[in-house]
Amino acid sequence: MRDVVFDLHSEEPGQLRASAQLMASTQLIVAATYPRIEIEAASLEELQEEARDALMHQLGAASNAYRVRLNRKSHSPRRSPAAACTTPA
């Protein structure tokens, strides 16, 4: 199973924004084929659902081989940089 990590860019109340670049093994997939995925939602749970939906849209049935992770950056004083959420496959 491969991970797709969505970096959380904005964590305003009711408006979360994140983006991810798909990776294949250790090499970057050609950006022209798989553009950076941008998502937004009102809560972390919704953001995880949006991430899964966006991944399914980009990869179709192959998205089942990926695990979605949300990575909170250190810009938020309420959370540590290591805080991350994972959705089950």
DAURKA-V260002 format. One record per helix or strand of 3 or more residues. SS is the DSSP state (a for helix, b for strand). FROM is the first residue (numbers start at 0). TO is the last residue. If there is no record, write none. Layout:
ss=(SS:SS)
from=(FROM:FROM)
to=(TO:TO)
//
This chain:
ss=(b:b:b:a:b:b)
from=(1:14:36:43:65:83)
to=(11:19:40:64:71:85)
//
